[in-house]
Amino acid sequence: MSVQLKPARRLRGEITVPGEHGTAARALLLACLSPGESRISNAPPAVIPLCESLRPLGVEIRRNNGDMQVLGRNLGSLEPTPEILDFAATG
């Protein structure tokens, strides 16, 4: 089967490529250790398990599609947890 394509006069559209997992995870960890509010845009769904693992430490994370709002804590003000946190499953 042969298909012949003709050149288009113009191409319109918008595309958003999901963020890279490692970069988004590092940004999330830094935001958790920073006081105040941080925003991370275009985070891939692969960081959701990491978000869930950080919540027991007292970090508030709000997700809206690929955007996250992180209300971080200072390094010394993370809350201790009675259970062991398993970060191996977070990717």
N, C-alpha and C positions, 0 to 999 in steps of 0.2 A: 504494500500500500504506500502510495506516495502522496505527500501533502505539500502544497506550495503556499507559503505565506507572503503576503504583500506588506511592505513597510507601512507602519501606522503614521498618521500625521502628527498625532500627539498621544501622550499617555498621561492619564491623571489617576491619582489615588494616594493613599496613605497607608503605610505599613509600620507596625511597631514590632520590633524583634524583642522577645523576652530577654531579660537581663541574665547575665552569667551567674551560675549558682555560687561559685566560690567568692566572687566579688561581693555579691549581695549578702552572703553569710558573714563576711568580714565587716561589712558596713553595719549589719545588724548588731554584731557583738560590740563594735566600737560605740554605737548609739546607746546600747544598754549600759555601758560603763561611763557614759558622759552624762553630766547632770542636765536636766531640762529636756526639751522636746527636739527630736530629730525627725526628719522625713526622708524616706527612702522610696524612690520611684522605680517602677518597672521591675520589681522583684519577681523572680520566677516562683511558681508554686512549690518548687523543691525546697524552699526555705521554711515552709509551714511547720514541719516537724521541729525545726530549731526554735521557732517562735513558741511552740507549745512547751518545749523543754526549759525555756528561759522564764516563763511566767511564774513558776514556783519561787523564783528568786526575788519576786516583788517588782518585776519590770512589767509595765503596762504597754501592750502592743495592740494597736488597732489596725486591721487590714481592710482595704477597700480595693478589690481587684488586685492589681499589681503594686498598689501604693501602700506604704506602711507609715504609721505615725507611732513613734517610739518615745515613751516618757521614761527616760533613762535614770539611773541611780549612780551615785558616785561609787567607785570601786569598793570603798569601805562600808557602804550602806546597803549592799545586797543582803537579802534576808536568808538566814540559814534554813535548810530544809531537813526534816527528820529522815527522809529517804535519800538514797543515792540517786543522783541524776544520771541517766544514761544518754550520753551524747553520741554514742557509736551509731545509733539508728538515724541520726540527723543528716547523714550524708557526707 
